[in-house]
């Protein structure tokens, strides 16, 4: 089952896609080549292929918390115009079918949390109906970080034209805002008694994480704090998509430190395999102590 309990909160993993995405050297341009080889036993085959392609998952975390259904991050989406990434261009995936198999209908979702507004975290915010983009989750409030909302708005930031996030604001953010379903936040936002959104900038200006505390359990829904487990052992290296590398590294070290000190389960957005892990301090870096009970993809 793609489901675990953390205190009084049920956590369900819902996959959109998984598999190879980019060569390791291109995805993590400052990561030493020998680091991939040193930790290959940990990384292969779930996170690194024999051809040195990094493997990732596109997935949502669905939470049943305090009587509400919450979706954290919404993947790439279907039918989207994504010229920068061929595999995502007008993609057709079975995401909604997998959501239904997990017992979640779009109309049942109370809250959508976009940890940040990159292309692969907001795609299922909307779906195409009769030629128009409409909110996938018609009864949900969408929590979006204010800094990213303004950063990715082409009307106010012409510098972001083109690139991997081309068309994303127009088809996956603006339609939800125009429908009156967006709530912007900054700094910290209390979701309920067990869940808190916290700013974690660096990857993007508004990147955030969700902290869970319930029944003695703690967890960190880490968004794009990391894209590979190798960043646990080598936290000073970023993906090529981090907007502010120095800030991303500082945020990563701070939050991995918090997770280690609190024995909190870390649930990144893109880890394949068992998807979630616990970490410990090992000098000025970190190590993996265990993986969660989700079955391997």
C-alpha angles and dihedrals in degrees: 000000000000089000137095135171123235107187106303093341123095114212119200124187114216116189126212098176139328137193143083117345113164141356111270094239093052095043094048106025097177097043110110112246090228091059090066090051095045092056099032092117089060095042104042131119101357099046104019129034127215087255090058092251113147113237120213140167129231104213148140129231110223116199130194101204133158091346095309136106112229128187118202111204124346108221128224102315133212130284093012121150101239108160093166094063115041095197091055097043108116088339121191113205134160094239097129091048090053090048089053091048087056089056096256124126117191091243090055094062114105100181137022118196118198104195086200136342104256119136095259095052103050106035098107091046082097140020133200114259120172091338096310132101110240131174110276090210104048098184098042133104109225114217111207129174108251094220092058093042090061096035094058096040105110090203091065102026113042091172092079095062113134124000129096093320095054112140092002098113092046098050105027108028111026096051091056091046091049089051089059094243100116125100115188120209139176137192100005134350126190110221097181139321092295104032131064130176115219132186114251104173128185106075086061128350091258102035112145145178134216117231117205124198117173136143093348093310124115131193141172119216092203106190108196096341083122135008098190134029087239087077088067090063093034106032093163094076127081138200118256088252097064110115096201109026097186092051092044090055093048091049092048093051092046095050096041086052091052091048092049094047092048098038087236121170110243116217110186120192097241112031113126123198110046088350100209133062148173121236138199135199116262105181109296093342134050141245136207115252101177145345124235124256097260112122116251116262 
